[in-house]
Amino acid sequence: MRDGGAHNTGNARTAVTATLLLPPRLTASAARLRDTARRRGLHTVQLPSATPSDDLRTDHLHADHLHAVHLHAGPTFADAVAAPLGIAPLEAPPHWLADLPRDLVQREIRALSIRDAHALRRPAFVKSPNDKGIRAMVYADGSRLPGPDAVDPGTVVLVSDIVAFSVEHRLYALDGEVRTGSRYAEDGRLAPGPLDPDAAAFGAELLARHGSTLPSAIVVDVGRTDGRWAVVEANAAWASGCYAADPEAALDTVLRAAGPRTQLAPRDLPFVRRAG
């Protein structure tokens, strides 16, 4: 499915012809970003599958100085189409959350191979760093994790203490600044709403201290636990729902987070996702 847009809207944020590539099925959030992109004058292309046709590779979506191709989709779809179309999806390093100081996370977090995590003999919250390969949940012990028949033993997982967040917010960060955000949960239940200024202030502190350890465009989730703000996790902006965030500012972050490899800034090179 293709939708035309102006080749030059006069908008400073769209100095070249740009296309936003989307997967076959859209969430409500993805539809909001699609509609925002159309209003801005971008092309939007919703592929029927994760196999781009030859004309998308060489013509309509050619990623050069005249035509920028961007992506908003889940990790599996991104892994299939990003390399053939010259898109560089950015994400946080797998160990990023575990490397943050205790005062920013308010819990112990370790990055382990799932082989080592199998040795856990206590309940822990375990998740994949950047995708949904390992279901994010509390495991009674390491024996409940997927075995070597299902997951490569070297796969990295994040193992953390079990904490409860009374409220959680999503922050869109671009060039070291919080550009927009939204509440997305209260007491573990979905509850989209306005961004708490205190959450934004905590995000600004995080970026001031550790922004260099993240790509220039990223989503960071933060929450309040035992009355203190803490980092929940970092997520790829190109694969994140925007909830009640300003879609214009969210789109700015998404476009940077998954755009042409030829336009990638040197500081973002270490953060390009490697397809699994």
N, C-alpha and C positions, 0 to 999 in steps of 0.2 A: 504494500500500500504506500503510495507516494502522495505528498501534498506539496504543491509549489509554494514558494515564498519569494519575496523580492530579492534580487541579487545584491542590492546595496540599499540598506534601509536608511542610511545617514546616521544611524545610531553608532556612537563611538565604540560601543561594546561589540559591534558586528561590522568591523572594518572590511572583512572579506566575506564572500559567500560562504555560508555555513550550513551544515546538515546535522540534525540530531537523529541518530539511529536508535530505534526502539525494538524490543522483542515482540513476538506474536501476541502475547497477552499482556495487558497493561493493568497495573494497580490503579486505584484512584489517585494516588500521588503521582505516578508516572503520567497519567492523563493530564493532571494539572500542569506538570512541567512541559508536556507536549503543547498544550494550549498556550502556555506562556511563550514558548519558542515560536509558535506560529504568529502570535501577536507582535513579536519582535522582528519578524520577517525571515526567520530561518526556515529552511526546508525541514520537513520531518518525514522519515522513512520508517515504516513499521514492517520489518521483514517477516515473511510467513514461516521461516525456519531459521536455524542457526547456521545455514549454509548460504553465504552471499553468492549471488549469481555473478557471471563474468562482467556484465555491464556495470554492476555496482563496484566491482574491483577496479575497473579501468576507465569508467566514464563519469557517471553521475556522482560517485563518491570518491573521485581521485583526490588524495590528500596532498595538495601542493600549496604554493603561496597564494593561489587564487581561490582555493576551495578547502575549507577546514571541516573535517569530519569528527563528530563527537558521539559519545555513547551514553545511554542511560539504560542499564539492564542488570540482571543478576550475574554472579560470577561465572556460572556454567556457560551462559550465552556469550559473555565477554570473552571467555577463553577461546571460544570457537571462532569469533569474528574479528577480534581486535588485531591480531597479527596480519591476516590477509588484507585488511583494510588500512593498515598503517596507523592504528590507534594505540596510544600508550596509556593504559589505565593506571592510575596512581593509587597506592595504598600504604598504610603504616607498616613498618617492619614487623615480622611475626613476634619478636620479643619486646616490642615497644611498651606494652602495658606492664609487663613484668619488670622492666627496667626503671619505671618511675619510682620516685621516693615514696616512702610510706605515708607521708603527710598529704600526698595527692591522691592516694588510692584507699587509704584507711583499712587495708587488709593485706595479708600476705598473698602474693601472686607469684607463681613460678612458671616458667616456660620449660616444658619437658617433652622428650619424645614419648609417644604413647607407650612404647616399650617400658620406659621407666615409670610412667604413670600407672601401669598395671600393678606395680608393687605397692600402691597406696592401700593402707589398711584402716582408713577412716573416711567419713563422708567428706566430699569436696565438690565444689562447682567446677565443671570442666567444659571447655568449649574450644572450637577451632579459632585461631587468631583472626582470620580474614574471610572466612566463608562458613558454610553450614555443613562441612564434611563430617564433623563430630557434633552430634546433637548437644546444644547448650542446655545443661541441666545439672541438678545435684545427683551425684552418683554415690551409692552407699559405700563403695570402695572401688579400687582399681579393677577388680575382677569383673565389674559390670560394664566396663568399656569394651568397644568392639575389638575383636581379636585379630591376629595376623592374617587370618583368612579373609578378613573384610577390609583392613586398613594396613598400609605399609607401616612396619614397626618404627620407622624413623620419623613418621609424621609428628610435627610439633603440635602440642596442645597447651592451653593455658589452664593451670590448676590454681584455684584460689579458695581462700576461706569463704564460708557461707555467710553472707550478709544480706540484710533486707533494706531496700531503698524505699523511703516514704514517698519520694517524688523523683521523676527522671525527666531530663531535658535533652534535646538534640540541638547541637550547635554546628552551624556551617561556618567553617574557618577558611579564609582566603587571604593569602599573603600575610599571615601572622595575626589577623584580626577576626574577631567574631562578627560576621556580616548579618546573620539572622539566626533564628532558632525557634524552638517550640517545645512546650511540655508535651510528653507523649505517654506518660504513665503515672499513676498514683497507687501506691501500695500494691504494685505488681499488676495492676489492671490498666488496660488501654484508656487513656484520658487526654486526648489532644487538647491543647489550650495555649494561651499566651506564654511567652518566654518570661521567666522570673529574672528581674535585673540582677539578683544575687547569683543566679546560675551563669549569666553572661559575664559577670565580674570574675567569677571563679575561672571560667574559660579563658578570660583575658590573662589572668595570672598564670595559668598553665602554659599558654602560648608564649608569654614573656619569658618564662623559665625554660621551656622545652620545645618551643616552636621549631627550632632547627632540626629536631629529630623526627619531624613530620613533613610530608609533602606540602607544597604550597596551597593545595586545595584538599580538604579532608573534612569529614564529619567526626565530631567527638561527642559522645554521650556522657553526661554527668548526672549525678544524683545526690540526694541527701540521705545519709545513714547515721543514726544516732546523733542527729543534729548538726553533722558536719558534711560539707560538700566533698565529693570524691569523684574521680574519673571512673566511669562504668566501663567504657571501651572506646576504641576508635573504629570507624567504619569508612569504607570507600564511599565518597560522595556520589559516585556514578551508580551505586547499587543501593542507595538509602532512600527511604520514604521521607517526605518533607513535612508531613503532618500539618500543623497550622503555621509553619514558617512562611515568610514572604517568598513567594515562588520566583520573583525576579532575582532576588539575591541568591536564592538556592540554585537557580539555573546558572548564574555566573560561576558558582563554585563547581557545579557539575561539568560545565563546558571546559574549565581548566583541568578538572580531575581526570577526564578521559577525552583527550583531543589528539591532534596529529603528532606523531612521533617527530616529524620534521620541525615542529614548533616548540619542542620540549626545552625548557630552561635547564641549563647544566645542573642547578641545585636539585632538580627533580629526578635526574637520571637514576639515583640509587633506589627510588621508590616505585619504579615501574613494576607492575605485577608480572610474575612469571606464571604462565599457564600451567595448571597442574597436570 
